[in-house]
Amino acid sequence: MPLADGTVRTYFALPPDYSFEPVPLPPLPHRLLPRAAPDLWPPPLHLQMPPHEARRKHPAEQDEGFARHPKQPRLDEPHQPPPHAKVDGHALRRAFLKYAKMLNESSAQRRSYLEGGRVPCLACGRSSKDFADVHGLVMHAYNPPNADSLVDHLGLHKALCVLMGWDYTKVPENFKGYQSLPSDLVQASREDLIVWPPTVIIHNTSTGRKKDGRLEGLGNKEMDKKMTELGFSGGKSKSLYGKEGHMGLTLIKFANNSSGLKEAERLAEYLERQDRGRIGWSRAHASRSVDSDQNPLLVETDTRTAEKKRILYGYLAIASDLDELDSDSRKRASLQSRREFDPNE
């Protein structure tokens, strides 16, 4: 056949009566035939479709053996409260106060948790090796493996959050959103936990050294007299002593009832108004390198008698102050929430 470019091509035409029936292919060798796969079929039960869902049948078709269940009206199930909602509130509060005290009894233990390293679970005794950090312990405490220890673990969860400055009202999760809490709320949560019976810690009660070099200071009767002169009654003084003598620290303990709490709060508020509360003492304590007898933050001179008197500082004892108490007072003390205080308990 001549083409437009001048070249000639050969063309083979099939005859009109050519048969188009396909020619069967030769059989595959046996080694190439597909083999059954018993490990893949039938699929595991959790992957199999239920019989009635294996094939969707047209309404006009006859039933071919597929079990079709009639649709049931969907009924909203009654709301089931989470397990945490069923916890007894009084038991949970007692557990919280118990573990809050355990976390604060010594500065070393409190520091080990605040530093965020590996720490043990105080509720069930699991080792610190089981938790990478305090976050892991909080997750464990909120979702304990044993329901019998749920109250103890939830109490520990709240105590840990208060100590760390986290929001215990939020469910802990891996995104750690519960760890964001405004500083004023952090301070309020920590100051809410007070030492019980109500105790005011008075600083700067030492008066000097004796001839033998031991420190001396205001005794219990002298402090009781000073409190009476200031208009505060009902408290009992306990001056603390160490290896070198008077420690310059006195505890004023009040009755463990609502009246004692009000009187302790009144004394703490009085000292705070004089700028001689917790912050005032921190400032004065930082200046103790100066000779205490000449330090205007520690000593004042009576304008009438020219007598030098110690300036007393003090504040209401909270959980983080437990290590300032003597061992006997610390052992006998407990913690109480000012917001949740129930005089009937």
Salt bridges, closest charged atoms under 4 A:
GLU53 OE2 - HIS52 NE2 3.60
GLU61 OE1 - ARG55 NH2 3.23
GLU64 OE1 - ARG55 NH1 3.84
ASP130 OD2 - ARG126 NE 3.28
ASP192 OD2 - ARG339 NH2 3.83
GLU244 OE1 - ARG209 NH2 4.00
GLU263 OE2 - ARG266 NH2 2.87
GLU265 OE2 - ARG338 NH2 2.85
ASP275 OD2 - ARG283 NH2 2.71
ASP293 OD1 - ARG310 NH2 3.66
GLU300 OE1 - ARG276 NH2 3.56
ASP302 OD2 - LYS309 NZ 3.50
ASP321 OD2 - ARG278 NH2 2.86
ASP323 OD2 - ARG110 NH2 3.51
GLU324 OE1 - HIS203 NE2 3.40
ASP326 OD2 - LYS238 NZ 2.89
ASP328 OD2 - LYS238 NZ 3.89
ASP328 OD1 - ARG332 NE 3.17
GLU340 OE2 - LYS158 NZ 3.50
GLU345 OE2 - HIS90 ND1 2.80
GLU345 OE2 - ARG93 NH2 2.53
